[in-house]
């Protein structure tokens, strides 16, 4: 009697294990790797980071659909790469832009 119960338990465990293995295999086949394994994807590089622009404060004009924000140019286009008292990270290089549905592209407010 005990050997039949042990055999039945082994069969149930094997069936569960097989189902889990099939499920795991299907998940591996159907999911895209998170490390850039897709088509035309590549890892983030230092050059990508240097080309990023920084955003500062933003505001929306009440009662309208106009939006205004501060934007810094990409780091690699700035004049001073130094870290002095007035270096590039202090926000002195921000420009102010605005956008609304009437404008096809964002517009710089001050030249």
Backbone bond lengths (Angstrom), bond angles and torsions (degrees), N, CA, C in turn:
res aa  C-N    CA-C-N  psi(-1)  N-CA   C-N-CA  omega(-1)  CA-C   N-CA-C  phi
1 X - - - 1.438 - - 1.525 111.52 -
2 X 1.366 114.74 -41.92 1.468 118.42 -179.16 1.525 111.20 -67.30
3 X 1.321 118.42 -35.25 1.460 120.79 -178.45 1.519 111.07 -68.96
4 X 1.321 118.77 -33.40 1.465 121.52 176.90 1.527 110.23 -68.47
5 X 1.335 117.05 -40.12 1.465 120.53 178.73 1.521 110.21 -66.91
6 X 1.324 117.31 -40.10 1.463 120.77 178.50 1.523 110.14 -66.16
7 X 1.317 117.82 -39.12 1.464 121.58 177.55 1.514 111.55 -65.31
8 X 1.330 116.88 -41.33 1.466 121.06 178.09 1.519 110.58 -64.94
9 X 1.335 117.50 -41.10 1.464 121.24 177.89 1.523 110.66 -63.72
10 X 1.328 116.72 -41.42 1.460 120.25 178.95 1.531 110.68 -63.66
11 X 1.309 117.45 -37.92 1.469 121.30 178.54 1.525 110.70 -66.25
12 X 1.323 117.50 -42.03 1.464 121.51 178.79 1.524 110.31 -64.81
13 X 1.326 117.81 -43.80 1.467 122.01 178.90 1.525 110.23 -63.35
14 X 1.328 117.60 -41.82 1.464 121.04 179.39 1.521 110.73 -64.91
15 X 1.333 117.83 -39.69 1.460 121.15 179.02 1.528 110.73 -65.57
16 X 1.317 116.54 -42.63 1.474 120.23 178.14 1.523 110.42 -63.71
17 X 1.323 117.26 -44.36 1.458 121.64 179.03 1.524 110.95 -61.28
18 X 1.341 117.27 -42.93 1.460 121.46 179.73 1.528 110.43 -63.57
19 X 1.326 117.76 -43.86 1.463 120.92 178.68 1.525 111.45 -62.47
20 X 1.327 116.65 -41.50 1.474 119.97 178.53 1.521 110.82 -65.16
21 X 1.324 117.65 -40.02 1.464 121.18 179.14 1.529 111.00 -64.84
22 X 1.330 117.14 -42.64 1.468 120.97 178.53 1.529 109.97 -64.60
23 X 1.322 118.19 -41.58 1.458 122.18 178.64 1.527 111.07 -63.59
24 X 1.314 117.36 -44.20 1.463 121.37 178.15 1.525 111.09 -63.29
25 X 1.303 117.91 -42.81 1.461 122.11 178.79 1.530 110.30 -62.52
26 X 1.329 117.77 -42.46 1.461 121.43 178.83 1.529 110.80 -64.71
27 X 1.325 116.93 -40.18 1.465 119.95 178.18 1.521 111.01 -63.64
28 X 1.318 117.69 -40.80 1.456 121.06 179.02 1.518 111.86 -65.18
29 X 1.309 117.07 -36.81 1.460 120.39 179.83 1.523 112.87 -74.05
30 X 1.315 117.15 -33.67 1.460 120.79 -172.62 1.520 114.79 -94.84
31 X 1.312 119.04 -10.15 1.463 120.59 179.91 1.515 110.21 -104.33
32 X 1.320 114.87 148.97 1.460 121.57 179.47 1.523 108.71 -87.45
33 X 1.314 118.38 138.35 1.467 119.42 177.49 1.522 111.53 -61.27
34 X 1.312 117.40 147.64 1.466 122.51 -178.37 1.521 112.14 -84.21
35 X 1.307 119.13 -3.51 1.462 120.60 -176.23 1.518 112.64 -99.14
36 X 1.319 119.19 30.54 1.456 121.59 175.87 1.511 112.70 81.71
37 X 1.296 118.53 30.50 1.450 121.23 -177.95 1.513 113.52 -82.65
38 X 1.330 118.24 1.90 1.451 120.89 -178.90 1.520 111.72 -79.27
39 X 1.311 116.15 174.82 1.453 122.12 -179.53 1.525 109.60 -70.98
40 X 1.316 116.68 135.14 1.471 124.29 176.84 1.528 113.13 60.40
41 X 1.303 118.95 26.12 1.459 121.76 176.06 1.517 109.24 -106.67
42 X 1.337 115.70 149.69 1.459 120.52 178.10 1.515 108.41 -145.17
43 X 1.314 117.56 162.07 1.468 119.38 179.84 1.525 111.76 -71.57
44 X 1.330 116.35 157.44 1.460 123.00 176.22 1.521 108.99 -70.56
45 X 1.339 116.97 132.54 1.462 121.46 -178.95 1.526 109.89 -114.90
46 X 1.325 116.67 170.84 1.465 121.43 177.13 1.526 110.85 -63.75
47 X 1.331 117.87 -32.88 1.468 120.35 177.16 1.521 111.36 -64.60
48 X 1.328 117.18 -36.40 1.465 120.20 175.87 1.521 110.33 -62.38
49 X 1.307 116.85 -42.30 1.463 121.11 -179.08 1.527 110.70 -66.09
50 X 1.338 118.03 -39.75 1.462 121.15 179.50 1.526 112.54 -68.96
51 X 1.316 117.79 -19.59 1.461 121.42 178.89 1.535 112.87 -90.42
52 X 1.322 118.18 -3.13 1.462 121.11 179.99 1.528 110.96 -74.95
53 X 1.317 116.47 143.67 1.460 121.62 174.22 1.528 108.07 -97.56
54 X 1.329 115.98 154.94 1.458 121.10 -179.90 1.522 108.91 -106.06
55 X 1.317 116.63 142.67 1.457 121.30 176.68 1.517 109.25 -109.01
56 X 1.328 115.77 140.71 1.462 121.11 178.37 1.511 110.61 -106.68
57 X 1.324 115.78 -138.64 1.466 120.94 -178.57 1.530 110.84 -70.56
58 X 1.321 116.14 154.95 1.467 121.84 178.91 1.513 109.32 -140.32
59 X 1.337 115.90 155.36 1.467 120.66 178.92 1.519 109.05 -152.17
60 X 1.310 114.92 149.34 1.463 121.83 173.85 1.524 107.81 -110.62
61 X 1.320 116.79 137.94 1.457 120.56 179.26 1.529 108.39 -77.98
62 X 1.339 117.60 120.74 1.471 120.54 -178.03 1.528 112.03 -59.68
63 X 1.314 115.82 138.05 1.456 121.34 177.60 1.512 114.64 82.49
64 X 1.328 117.79 -2.07 1.467 121.47 178.64 1.521 108.67 -130.32
65 X 1.307 114.78 179.68 1.460 119.42 176.57 1.532 110.90 -111.06
66 X 1.338 117.11 29.86 1.462 122.77 179.34 1.523 109.60 -95.05
67 X 1.315 115.49 138.45 1.461 123.30 -177.59 1.521 108.38 -128.44
68 X 1.342 117.31 133.37 1.463 122.70 -177.96 1.528 108.56 -124.44
69 X 1.350 117.58 139.82 1.458 120.87 178.06 1.514 111.33 -149.11
70 X 1.338 115.30 160.14 1.460 122.93 174.14 1.522 108.15 -94.12
71 X 1.330 116.19 138.87 1.457 119.84 178.77 1.519 109.37 -140.71
72 X 1.319 115.60 132.16 1.450 121.67 176.61 1.526 108.43 -95.63
73 X 1.321 117.19 143.26 1.465 118.55 176.19 1.531 110.80 -66.92
74 X 1.332 118.20 164.80 1.465 120.10 177.39 1.526 111.67 -55.61
75 X 1.318 116.10 146.35 1.463 122.12 -175.33 1.521 112.17 -56.96
76 X 1.338 117.96 -38.79 1.465 119.53 -176.23 1.524 113.13 -73.10
77 X 1.343 119.56 -6.15 1.461 121.15 176.57 1.526 112.52 -100.35
78 X 1.325 117.73 -3.48 1.467 121.00 -178.61 1.523 110.75 -75.88
79 X 1.337 115.79 154.03 1.461 121.21 -177.24 1.520 112.78 -71.97
80 X 1.332 118.16 -40.17 1.458 121.45 -171.20 1.522 110.52 -114.63
81 X 1.320 116.17 116.36 1.454 120.35 175.78 1.525 111.45 -90.44
82 X 1.325 117.70 1.01 1.455 121.77 -177.05 1.520 112.69 -71.67
83 X 1.307 115.33 168.30 1.459 121.14 178.72 1.525 109.59 -117.94
84 X 1.324 116.69 39.91 1.457 120.79 -179.48 1.518 111.36 -75.33
85 X 1.338 115.72 -165.34 1.461 119.91 -176.70 1.525 111.41 -68.28
86 X 1.312 118.65 -26.34 1.464 121.50 176.08 1.522 109.31 -121.20
87 X 1.307 117.01 48.30 1.466 122.06 -179.09 1.518 112.29 -71.57
88 X 1.315 116.07 -173.77 1.457 121.50 -173.70 1.517 113.65 -72.81
89 X 1.331 119.09 -16.63 1.464 120.47 -174.79 1.522 113.59 -91.23
90 X 1.333 118.50 1.51 1.455 119.65 -177.54 1.524 113.66 -85.34
91 X 1.321 119.65 -1.32 1.457 121.75 175.71 1.511 114.75 83.27
92 X 1.327 119.11 10.02 1.459 120.95 -179.18 1.523 111.91 -76.23
93 X 1.319 117.93 -9.15 1.458 121.36 -176.78 1.530 112.68 -100.55
94 X 1.341 118.05 10.79 1.458 120.62 -178.07 1.515 111.01 -70.14
95 X 1.326 115.99 143.53 1.449 123.10 171.91 1.527 107.16 -113.41
96 X 1.323 117.33 156.43 1.464 120.71 -177.27 1.524 108.86 -108.71
97 X 1.331 115.97 126.99 1.460 122.75 -179.03 1.524 109.71 -119.09
98 X 1.332 115.08 158.07 1.457 121.30 174.26 1.520 108.98 -136.82
99 X 1.328 114.70 155.40 1.459 120.35 177.11 1.517 108.41 -149.00
100 X 1.316 115.68 147.57 1.459 122.21 174.61 1.525 107.07 -152.14
101 X 1.321 118.00 167.80 1.469 119.59 -179.91 1.538 113.68 -61.43
102 X 1.332 117.15 -22.53 1.461 120.29 179.89 1.530 112.75 -78.38
103 X 1.347 117.52 -17.46 1.461 121.55 -179.26 1.522 109.71 -97.09
104 X 1.336 118.54 131.94 1.468 119.92 179.66 1.537 112.49 -70.99
105 X 1.338 117.04 -30.97 1.467 121.78 178.85 1.528 109.13 -138.24
106 X 1.336 119.09 159.01 1.474 119.65 175.30 1.532 111.18 -58.19
107 X 1.323 115.51 146.91 1.463 121.84 -177.69 1.514 110.22 -119.83
108 X 1.342 117.51 133.64 1.463 121.71 175.62 1.524 107.88 -75.50
109 X 1.343 117.78 131.48 1.457 121.34 -176.49 1.513 113.21 -78.25
110 X 1.326 117.96 -38.25 1.453 121.00 -176.70 1.520 109.38 -123.93
111 X 1.327 116.03 137.06 1.476 120.21 179.40 1.502 111.65 -92.12
